[in-house]
Amino acid sequence: MTTIADTIVEIIQDAGVERVYGLPGDSLNGFTDAIRRTKGDVTWAHVRHEEAAAFAAAAEAALTGELTVCAGSCGPGNLHLINGLYDANRSRVPVLAIAAHIPASEIGTGYFQETHPQELFRECSVYTELVSVPEQLPRVLEIAMRTAIEKRGVAVVVIPGEIFLQATAGRPKSAPIVRAATVARPADAELEKAAAILNGAKKVTILGGAGTQGAHDEVVALAERLKAPIVHALRGKEFLEYDNPYDVGMTGLLGFASGYRAMEDCDALLMLGTDFPYPQFFPSKATVIQLDIRGEQIGKRTPVDLGLVGDVGDTARALLPLLDADAHSSHHLDSSVAHYAKSRKGLDELADNDRNRTPIHPQYVARLVSELATDDAVFIPDVGSPVVWAARYLKMNGRRRLIGSFSHGTMANALPHAIGAQSAFPDRQVVALSGDGGLAMLFGELLTVRQSKLPVKIVVFNNSSLNFVEVEMKAAGFVNYGTELDNPDFAAVAASLGIFGRRVEKPDDLEGALRDAFAHDGPALVDVVTARQELSIPPTVSVEQAKGFGLYAIRTIMSGRGDELIDLADTNVFRRLFS
């Protein structure tokens, strides 16, 4: 007898799915047994927490662009998926979640482990449906998969456990469910409107985001024609930063002054495939053109003068012939590029060994990781200060990838994302830049890395604190409270689990430790003791933030913790002035 579970596995296999991330449970038994019987055509990727399963699926989908699958058993099992599914949906990657349910006859009775997954997951998905009878399958599954692929998001199919074991209805299969190739660009009249605005502007700046993936050359060609500096959002870094003489860095909370200035000084801003979220960093006086494949995104972050719906590459190729190469001087571009060179020099000066003085500057850690990693490495920073250092110091080249929880912004993403990335690309170097708080939150996934023999390289920024939260507190004028972490020796813990571990407390020892970890044939963890008081200053400091730091200083002294101010000054001022 061919069961519903057999049919599900056959359909996802036809779509190119190679593994399902999850944790077994009795309501999933029919599904996991169907996977077992494929004898390796589709494998079960075991994790220690379902949240990690969803993160792993999200990372694989981000790197491959193809549908991935995770699964959770009824009640608490699939409920644990929710944070990783939020991350996947907000990152716009195609993930199918199979959420097993309690017996259908017991729904609504307060049965053991009862939840209502179709309601719980509705906000973090593009499609969610409960299967009540076997006849709904495989049609509901196929709809879910197509929706996830075409809308680039999460689809959840909720299935009572006993339905997995029932005979399939025998509906003919559809063709393999994969993304359809399309051409998407605005109508000619809309392109002409955009060209008129851009040709009439004296100073154009381009802001590019994740939507520029695959369109590097087209965006650079636009910049060349418009004499426009290119500012990239964080998710655009990996696609625009390399081989780009018009790049002037990032703006926003993680960026630097040159990106902010290039946007503030322009009289026309061309936004390409970006959902950059911070209104305060948009130009105060500029005509704004926004291009996005999703028309509903236009105008969400700042008022626009012209909205265009289309793919960045397709649109750029159609727009370029309409742009006048002689309409713009290079003054705005030259000034922006020079300012970027100055900003970049200042940032690079912070990323040094500092004459072997401790604690180690986290900028130095990120710089060495970038220099020592392979040319096609996948970097995955934890949310918090590791994202800041990754954004500023990891160098992209068109082959490297930089993924993370950049839209959802959750702690503890680096390690479980790395599990998915390494599972999909076992021979590629995957580097998780973990915060000490993030690593500890899903610490059990170190066991997954060991059990699955995944050669993930984990670099821990160990500052014994929730560091980015402390910076936010300082900026708002609060005394740091509740943010201290009493950490173990993470390298010793890793070693006790059978993972290569090395602890680094002095800058002189860092390069050797990273080289050894990166060369190790298997998982490795480097625990780096970094400066707790290192400040990651945004490109422009508001009056409110300046006041906040003043209040923080006063309140810290009044609370008897003036030594914090001495450490803060020593880390960020004195060591630089007298080095």
C-alpha positions as CSV (number, residue, x, y, z in Angstrom):
1,M,0.0,0.0,0.0
2,T,1.2,3.5,-0.9
3,T,0.6,5.8,2.0
4,I,0.0,9.5,2.2
5,A,3.4,9.8,3.7
6,D,5.0,7.9,0.8
7,T,3.3,10.3,-1.6
8,I,4.5,13.3,0.3
9,V,8.1,12.1,0.2
10,E,7.9,11.2,-3.5
11,I,6.6,14.7,-4.3
12,I,9.3,16.6,-2.3
13,Q,11.9,14.3,-3.8
14,D,10.7,15.2,-7.3
15,A,11.1,18.9,-6.4
16,G,14.8,18.3,-5.6
17,V,14.5,18.1,-1.8
18,E,17.4,15.9,-0.4
19,R,16.8,16.1,3.3
20,V,14.2,17.0,6.0
21,Y,15.4,18.7,9.1
22,G,13.6,17.7,12.3
23,L,13.2,15.8,15.5
24,P,11.2,12.6,15.5
25,G,7.9,12.2,17.4
26,D,5.1,9.7,17.5
27,S,2.7,11.8,15.4
28,L,5.5,12.0,12.7
29,N,6.2,8.3,12.7
30,G,4.4,7.6,9.4
31,F,6.4,10.4,7.7
32,T,9.8,9.6,9.1
33,D,9.3,5.9,8.3
34,A,8.5,6.8,4.7
35,I,11.8,8.8,4.6
36,R,13.6,5.7,6.0
37,R,12.2,3.5,3.2
38,T,13.6,5.8,0.5
39,K,17.0,4.3,1.5
40,G,18.9,7.6,1.3
41,D,17.1,9.4,-1.7
42,V,15.7,11.7,0.9
43,T,17.4,11.7,4.3
44,W,16.3,12.7,7.8
45,A,18.6,15.5,9.2
46,H,18.4,15.1,12.9
47,V,18.7,18.1,15.2
48,R,18.4,18.6,19.0
49,H,15.8,21.3,18.9
50,E,13.1,21.9,16.3
51,E,13.9,25.6,16.2
52,A,17.3,24.6,14.8
53,A,15.6,22.5,12.1
54,A,13.7,25.5,10.8
55,F,16.9,27.7,10.9
56,A,18.8,24.9,9.1
57,A,16.2,24.7,6.4
58,A,16.2,28.5,6.0
59,A,20.0,28.6,5.5
60,E,19.9,25.8,2.9
61,A,17.1,27.6,1.0
62,A,19.0,30.9,1.2
63,L,22.1,29.4,-0.4
64,T,20.5,27.2,-3.0
65,G,17.4,29.2,-3.8
66,E,15.4,26.0,-3.8
67,L,12.7,24.6,-1.6
68,T,13.8,23.0,1.7
69,V,11.8,21.1,4.3
70,C,11.6,20.8,8.1
71,A,9.2,18.9,10.3
72,G,7.9,18.9,13.8
73,S,5.6,16.5,15.8
74,C,2.3,17.6,17.3
75,G,2.0,20.3,19.9
76,P,5.3,21.4,21.4
77,G,7.3,19.7,18.6
78,N,6.0,21.9,15.8
79,L,5.6,24.9,18.1
80,H,9.4,24.9,18.5
81,L,9.7,25.5,14.7
82,I,8.1,29.0,15.0
83,N,11.1,31.2,15.5
84,G,13.1,29.7,12.7
85,L,10.1,29.9,10.4
86,Y,9.6,33.5,11.2
87,D,13.2,34.0,10.2
88,A,12.8,32.1,7.0
89,N,9.6,33.9,6.0
90,R,11.1,37.4,6.7
91,S,14.3,36.4,4.8
92,R,12.0,35.4,1.9
93,V,13.4,31.9,1.4
94,P,11.2,29.0,0.3
95,V,10.6,26.5,3.2
96,L,8.0,23.9,3.6
97,A,7.1,22.9,7.2
98,I,5.3,19.7,7.9
99,A,3.5,20.1,11.2
100,A,2.1,16.9,12.6
101,H,-1.1,17.2,14.6
102,I,-3.0,15.3,17.2
103,P,-5.6,12.7,16.0
104,A,-8.2,14.5,13.9
105,S,-11.0,13.1,16.0
106,E,-9.6,14.8,19.1
107,I,-9.1,18.3,17.8
108,G,-11.0,20.8,19.9
109,T,-11.2,18.6,23.0
110,G,-8.2,19.9,24.9
111,Y,-6.4,16.6,24.1
112,F,-2.8,15.9,25.2
113,Q,-0.4,18.3,23.5
114,E,-3.2,20.0,21.6
115,T,-2.5,23.3,19.8
116,H,-3.9,24.8,16.6
117,P,-0.9,25.0,14.3
118,Q,-2.8,26.4,11.4
119,E,-3.5,29.5,13.5
120,L,-0.1,29.6,15.2
121,F,1.9,29.7,12.0
122,R,-0.4,32.0,9.9
123,E,1.6,35.1,10.6
124,C,5.0,33.6,9.7
125,S,3.9,32.0,6.5
126,V,2.6,32.7,3.0
127,Y,0.4,29.6,3.1
128,T,-1.0,27.5,6.0
129,E,-3.6,24.8,5.8
130,L,-4.9,21.9,7.9
131,V,-5.5,18.6,6.2
132,S,-8.7,17.1,7.6
133,V,-9.2,14.2,5.2
134,P,-6.7,12.2,3.1
135,E,-8.4,13.3,-0.1
136,Q,-6.9,16.8,0.4
137,L,-3.5,15.3,-0.3
138,P,-1.4,15.7,-2.4
139,R,-3.2,18.8,-3.8
140,V,-2.8,20.8,-0.6
141,L,0.9,19.8,-0.5
142,E,1.4,20.9,-4.1
143,I,-0.3,24.2,-3.5
144,A,1.8,24.8,-0.4
145,M,5.0,24.0,-2.3
146,R,4.2,26.3,-5.2
147,T,3.2,29.1,-2.9
148,A,6.4,28.8,-0.9
149,I,8.5,28.8,-4.1
150,E,6.8,31.6,-6.0
151,K,6.2,33.9,-3.0
152,R,9.6,33.1,-1.5
153,G,8.3,32.3,1.9
154,V,7.2,29.6,4.4
155,A,4.3,27.2,3.7
156,V,3.0,25.1,6.5
157,V,0.9,21.9,6.0
158,V,-0.7,20.6,9.2
159,I,-1.4,16.9,9.1
160,P,-2.9,14.7,11.9
161,G,-0.6,11.8,12.5
162,E,-2.9,9.0,11.5
163,I,-3.4,10.5,8.0
164,F,0.2,9.9,7.2
165,L,-0.5,6.2,7.4
166,Q,-3.7,6.1,5.3
167,A,-3.7,5.0,1.6
168,T,-3.1,7.7,-0.9
169,A,-6.1,8.8,-3.0
170,G,-4.2,8.2,-6.2
171,R,-4.4,11.6,-7.7
172,P,-2.0,12.0,-10.7
173,K,1.1,13.9,-9.8
174,S,1.9,17.3,-11.1
175,A,5.2,18.1,-12.9
176,P,8.1,18.6,-10.5
177,I,7.4,21.7,-8.5
178,V,10.2,24.1,-9.0
179,R,10.4,27.9,-9.6
180,A,9.3,29.1,-13.0
181,A,11.7,31.3,-14.9
182,T,10.2,34.7,-15.7
183,V,11.1,38.1,-17.0
184,A,9.7,40.9,-14.9
185,R,10.1,44.6,-15.6
186,P,8.0,47.8,-15.6
187,A,6.1,48.9,-18.7
188,D,8.0,51.2,-21.1
189,A,6.1,54.3,-20.0
190,E,7.2,53.7,-16.4
191,L,10.8,53.2,-17.4
192,E,10.7,56.5,-19.4
193,K,9.4,58.3,-16.2
194,A,12.4,56.9,-14.3
195,A,14.8,57.9,-16.9
196,A,13.5,61.4,-17.0
197,I,14.0,61.8,-13.3
198,L,17.5,60.3,-13.3
199,N,18.6,62.2,-16.4
200,G,17.4,65.5,-14.8
201,A,19.2,64.9,-11.4
202,K,22.6,66.3,-10.7
203,K,23.6,63.9,-7.9
204,V,22.2,60.3,-8.0
205,T,22.8,57.7,-5.4
206,I,21.9,54.0,-5.7
207,L,20.8,52.0,-2.6
208,G,20.9,48.2,-3.3
209,G,19.6,45.4,-1.2
210,A,19.0,41.6,-1.4
211,G,17.0,42.1,-4.6
212,T,20.2,42.8,-6.4
213,Q,21.2,39.1,-6.2
214,G,22.4,38.0,-9.7
215,A,22.4,41.6,-11.0
216,H,25.8,42.8,-9.9
217,D,27.0,43.8,-13.4
218,E,23.7,45.5,-14.3
219,V,23.8,47.7,-11.1
220,V,27.4,48.6,-11.7
221,A,26.5,49.6,-15.3
222,L,23.8,51.9,-14.0
223,A,26.2,53.5,-11.6
224,E,28.7,54.0,-14.3
225,R,26.1,55.7,-16.6
226,L,24.7,57.8,-13.8
227,K,28.0,58.6,-12.1
228,A,26.3,57.3,-8.9
229,P,27.8,56.0,-5.8
230,I,26.4,52.7,-4.6
231,V,25.3,52.3,-1.0
232,H,24.4,48.7,0.0
233,A,22.1,47.5,2.7
234,L,23.4,44.6,4.8
235,R,21.6,42.0,2.7
236,G,23.0,43.6,-0.4
237,K,26.6,43.4,0.8
238,E,27.5,40.0,-0.7
239,F,26.0,41.0,-4.1
240,L,27.3,44.5,-4.6
241,E,30.5,45.1,-2.6
242,Y,33.0,43.3,-4.7
243,D,34.5,44.4,-8.1
244,N,32.7,47.7,-7.7
245,P,34.6,51.0,-8.0
246,Y,31.3,52.8,-7.2
247,D,30.8,51.1,-3.8
248,V,30.8,53.5,-0.8
249,G,29.8,51.1,1.9
250,M,26.8,50.7,4.1
251,T,24.5,53.0,5.9
252,G,22.1,52.3,8.8
253,L,22.9,51.2,12.3
254,L,25.6,48.9,11.1
255,G,27.1,51.1,8.5
256,F,29.6,53.9,8.3
257,A,29.6,57.6,7.6
258,S,30.4,57.4,3.9
259,G,27.2,55.5,3.1
260,Y,25.1,57.9,5.1
261,R,26.7,60.9,3.5
262,A,26.3,59.6,-0.1
263,M,22.5,59.2,0.5
264,E,22.0,62.5,2.4
265,D,23.8,64.5,-0.3
266,C,22.0,63.2,-3.3
267,D,19.1,64.8,-5.1
268,A,17.8,61.5,-6.5
269,L,17.9,58.2,-4.8
270,L,17.4,55.0,-6.8
271,M,16.4,52.1,-4.5
272,L,17.0,48.7,-6.0
273,G,15.5,45.6,-4.4
274,T,15.8,46.8,-0.8
275,D,13.6,46.8,2.3
276,F,16.1,48.9,4.2
277,P,14.1,49.5,7.4
278,Y,15.4,52.7,9.1
279,P,13.5,55.9,8.0
280,Q,16.0,58.2,9.8
281,F,18.8,57.2,7.4
282,F,16.9,58.1,4.2
283,P,17.8,61.5,2.5
284,S,15.8,64.4,3.8
285,K,15.6,66.2,0.4
286,A,15.7,63.9,-2.6
287,T,13.5,62.5,-5.3
288,V,13.0,58.8,-4.6
289,I,12.6,56.0,-7.1
290,Q,11.9,52.5,-5.7
291,L,12.1,49.3,-7.6
292,D,11.0,46.0,-6.1
293,I,9.7,42.7,-7.4
294,R,6.9,43.0,-4.7
295,G,4.8,46.1,-5.4
296,E,3.4,46.1,-1.9
297,Q,6.8,47.0,-0.5
298,I,7.0,50.3,-2.3
299,G,6.8,53.3,0.0
300,K,6.9,51.3,3.2
301,R,10.1,52.9,4.5
302,T,10.1,56.4,2.9
303,P,7.8,58.3,0.6
304,V,8.5,57.7,-3.0
305,D,8.1,59.8,-6.1
306,L,8.0,56.8,-8.5
307,G,7.4,53.2,-7.7
308,L,8.5,50.5,-10.2
309,V,7.7,46.8,-10.0
310,G,10.1,44.3,-11.5
311,D,13.3,42.3,-11.1
312,V,16.4,44.4,-10.7
313,G,18.4,42.7,-13.5
314,D,15.6,42.7,-16.0
315,T,14.7,46.3,-15.2
316,A,18.3,47.6,-15.2
317,R,18.9,46.1,-18.7
318,A,15.8,47.9,-20.0
319,L,16.5,51.2,-18.3
320,L,20.2,51.6,-19.2
321,P,19.6,52.6,-22.9
322,L,17.3,55.4,-21.7
323,L,19.9,57.0,-19.5
324,D,22.0,59.9,-20.8
325,A,25.7,59.3,-20.2
326,D,26.5,63.0,-20.4
327,A,23.9,64.2,-18.0
328,H,25.9,63.9,-14.9
329,S,29.2,65.2,-13.6
330,S,31.4,62.9,-11.5
331,H,31.7,65.4,-8.6
332,H,29.2,63.6,-6.4
333,L,30.6,60.2,-7.1
334,D,34.3,61.3,-6.7
335,S,33.4,63.0,-3.4
336,S,31.5,60.0,-2.1
337,V,34.3,57.5,-3.1
338,A,36.9,59.7,-1.4
339,H,34.8,59.9,1.8
340,Y,34.5,56.1,1.7
341,A,38.2,55.7,1.4
342,K,38.7,57.9,4.5
343,S,36.0,56.0,6.4
344,R,37.4,52.7,5.4
345,K,40.9,53.6,6.5
346,G,39.5,54.6,9.9
347,L,37.7,51.3,10.3
348,D,40.7,49.3,9.2
349,E,42.9,51.0,11.7
350,L,40.7,49.6,14.5
351,A,41.1,46.0,13.3
352,D,44.7,45.5,14.5
353,N,46.6,43.3,17.0
354,D,47.0,46.4,19.3
355,R,50.5,45.3,20.3
356,N,49.2,42.0,21.9
357,R,47.2,44.0,24.5
358,T,44.1,42.4,25.9
359,P,41.2,42.0,25.7
360,I,41.2,41.4,21.9
361,H,39.4,43.9,19.7
362,P,36.5,42.1,17.9
363,Q,37.3,44.0,14.7
364,Y,40.7,42.2,14.6
365,V,38.9,38.8,14.9
366,A,36.6,39.6,12.0
367,R,39.4,40.9,9.9
368,L,41.5,37.7,10.4
369,V,38.6,35.5,9.7
370,S,38.0,37.3,6.4
371,E,41.7,37.0,5.5
372,L,42.1,33.3,6.4
373,A,38.8,31.9,5.1
374,T,38.4,30.3,1.7
375,D,37.4,32.2,-1.4
376,D,34.0,30.5,-1.4
377,A,33.3,30.5,2.4
378,V,29.8,30.9,3.8
379,F,29.8,33.4,6.7
380,I,26.9,33.3,9.2
381,P,27.0,35.9,12.1
382,D,24.8,35.8,15.1
383,V,22.5,38.8,15.6
384,G,24.2,41.4,17.8
385,S,27.7,42.6,17.7
386,P,29.0,39.8,15.4
387,V,26.7,41.2,12.7
388,V,28.4,44.6,13.1
389,W,31.9,43.2,12.7
390,A,30.9,40.9,9.8
391,A,29.2,43.8,8.0
392,R,32.3,46.0,8.4
393,Y,35.2,43.6,8.0
394,L,34.3,40.5,6.0
395,K,35.3,41.0,2.3
396,M,33.0,39.6,-0.4
397,N,34.2,38.5,-3.8
398,G,31.2,37.2,-5.7
399,R,31.7,33.6,-4.5
400,R,31.5,34.1,-0.7
401,R,28.1,34.2,0.9
402,L,26.9,36.1,3.9
403,I,23.6,35.0,5.4
404,G,21.9,35.5,8.8
405,S,18.8,36.6,10.6
406,F,19.1,40.1,9.1
407,S,15.3,40.8,8.9
408,H,13.9,38.9,11.8
409,G,16.9,39.7,14.0
410,T,16.9,36.8,16.4
411,M,19.6,35.6,18.7
412,A,21.1,32.1,18.2
413,N,20.9,31.9,14.5
414,A,24.5,31.3,13.6
415,L,25.0,27.7,14.7
416,P,21.7,26.3,13.4
417,H,22.0,28.2,10.1
418,A,25.5,26.7,9.8
419,I,24.0,23.2,10.2
420,G,21.8,23.8,7.1
421,A,24.6,25.4,5.1
422,Q,27.1,22.7,5.8
423,S,24.5,19.9,5.2
424,A,23.8,21.3,1.8
425,F,27.5,22.0,1.0
426,P,29.6,19.4,2.9
427,D,32.8,20.4,1.0
428,R,32.4,24.1,1.4
429,Q,33.9,26.1,4.4
430,V,31.1,27.3,6.7
431,V,32.0,29.8,9.4
432,A,29.6,30.6,12.2
433,L,30.5,33.9,13.9
434,S,28.7,33.2,17.2
435,G,28.1,35.5,20.1
436,D,28.5,34.0,23.5
437,G,24.9,34.6,24.3
438,G,23.7,33.2,20.9
439,L,25.8,30.1,21.1
440,A,24.6,29.3,24.6
441,M,20.9,29.7,23.7
442,L,21.0,26.7,21.3
443,F,24.1,25.1,22.8
444,G,22.7,21.6,22.2
445,E,23.2,22.0,18.5
446,L,27.0,21.4,19.1
447,L,25.9,17.8,19.5
448,T,24.1,17.9,16.2
449,V,27.3,19.2,14.5
450,R,29.3,16.3,16.1
451,Q,26.7,13.6,15.5
452,S,26.3,14.6,11.8
453,K,30.1,15.1,11.4
454,L,29.6,18.5,9.9
455,P,32.9,20.4,9.6
456,V,31.4,23.7,10.7
457,K,34.0,26.3,12.0
458,I,32.6,28.2,15.0
459,V,34.3,31.5,16.1
460,V,32.9,32.7,19.4
461,F,33.0,36.4,20.3
462,N,33.3,35.9,24.0
463,N,32.8,39.2,25.8
464,S,30.8,37.8,28.7
465,S,27.8,39.9,27.9
466,L,24.9,40.6,25.7
467,N,27.1,43.1,24.1
468,F,24.8,44.8,21.6
469,V,22.1,45.1,24.2
470,E,24.6,46.9,26.4
471,V,25.4,49.4,23.6
472,E,21.7,50.0,23.2
473,M,21.3,50.6,26.9
474,K,24.2,53.1,26.9
475,A,22.8,55.0,23.9
476,A,19.4,55.3,25.7
477,G,21.0,56.4,29.0
478,F,20.5,53.2,31.0
479,V,23.0,51.6,33.3
480,N,23.8,48.1,32.0
481,Y,21.7,45.6,33.9
482,G,20.9,41.9,33.4
483,T,23.4,41.6,30.5
484,E,26.4,39.9,32.1
485,L,27.1,36.3,31.1
486,D,29.1,33.9,33.4
487,N,30.5,31.8,30.6
488,P,32.4,28.5,30.7
489,D,35.6,27.9,28.7
490,F,33.7,27.2,25.4
491,A,36.7,25.5,23.9
492,A,36.9,23.1,26.8
493,V,33.2,22.3,26.4
494,A,33.7,21.7,22.7
495,A,36.6,19.4,23.4
496,S,34.5,17.4,25.9
497,L,32.0,16.9,23.1
498,G,34.6,15.6,20.7
499,I,34.9,18.9,18.8
500,F,38.3,20.6,18.1
501,G,38.5,23.5,20.6
502,R,40.9,26.3,21.1
503,R,40.7,29.2,23.5
504,V,42.4,32.5,22.6
505,E,43.0,35.3,25.2
506,K,46.0,37.1,23.5
507,P,46.0,38.7,20.0
508,D,49.3,37.1,19.1
509,D,47.7,33.6,19.5
510,L,44.7,34.3,17.3
511,E,45.9,33.8,13.8
512,G,47.5,30.4,14.6
513,A,44.3,29.2,16.4
514,L,42.1,30.2,13.4
515,R,44.5,28.6,10.9
516,D,44.5,25.3,12.9
517,A,40.7,25.4,13.3
518,F,40.1,26.1,9.6
519,A,42.5,23.3,8.6
520,H,41.0,20.8,10.9
521,D,39.1,17.9,9.2
522,G,35.9,18.2,11.2
523,P,34.0,20.6,13.4
524,A,36.1,23.2,15.3
525,L,35.4,26.0,17.8
526,V,37.7,28.9,18.6
527,D,36.7,30.7,21.8
528,V,38.0,34.3,21.5
529,V,38.0,36.5,24.6
530,T,37.0,39.9,23.2
531,A,36.6,43.4,24.6
532,R,33.3,43.9,26.3
533,Q,33.3,47.7,26.1
534,E,34.0,47.9,22.4
535,L,31.5,50.4,20.9
536,S,29.9,50.0,17.5
537,I,28.9,53.6,16.6
538,P,26.4,54.2,13.8
539,P,27.4,56.5,11.0
540,T,25.5,59.4,12.5
541,V,24.9,59.9,16.2
542,S,21.6,61.6,17.0
543,V,21.2,64.3,19.7
544,E,19.1,61.7,21.7
545,Q,21.9,59.2,21.6
546,A,24.5,61.7,22.7
547,K,22.3,62.7,25.6
548,G,21.8,59.0,26.3
549,F,25.5,58.3,26.6
550,G,25.8,61.3,29.0
551,L,23.0,60.0,31.1
552,Y,24.5,56.6,31.1
553,A,27.8,58.0,32.4
554,I,26.2,60.0,35.1
555,R,23.9,57.1,36.2
556,T,26.8,54.7,36.1
557,I,29.0,56.9,38.4
558,M,26.0,57.5,40.7
559,S,25.4,53.7,41.0
560,G,29.0,53.1,42.1
561,R,30.1,51.5,38.9
562,G,32.6,54.1,37.6
563,D,35.1,51.4,36.7
564,E,32.9,50.6,33.7
565,L,33.5,54.1,32.3
566,I,37.3,53.6,32.7
567,D,37.1,50.3,30.8
568,L,35.0,52.0,28.1
569,A,37.4,54.8,27.7
570,D,40.4,52.5,27.8
571,T,38.9,50.2,25.1
572,N,37.7,52.9,22.7
573,V,39.9,56.0,23.4
574,F,43.1,55.7,25.4
575,R,44.4,52.5,23.7
576,R,44.0,54.3,20.4
577,L,45.5,57.6,21.4
578,F,48.6,56.1,22.9
579,S,49.2,53.2,20.6
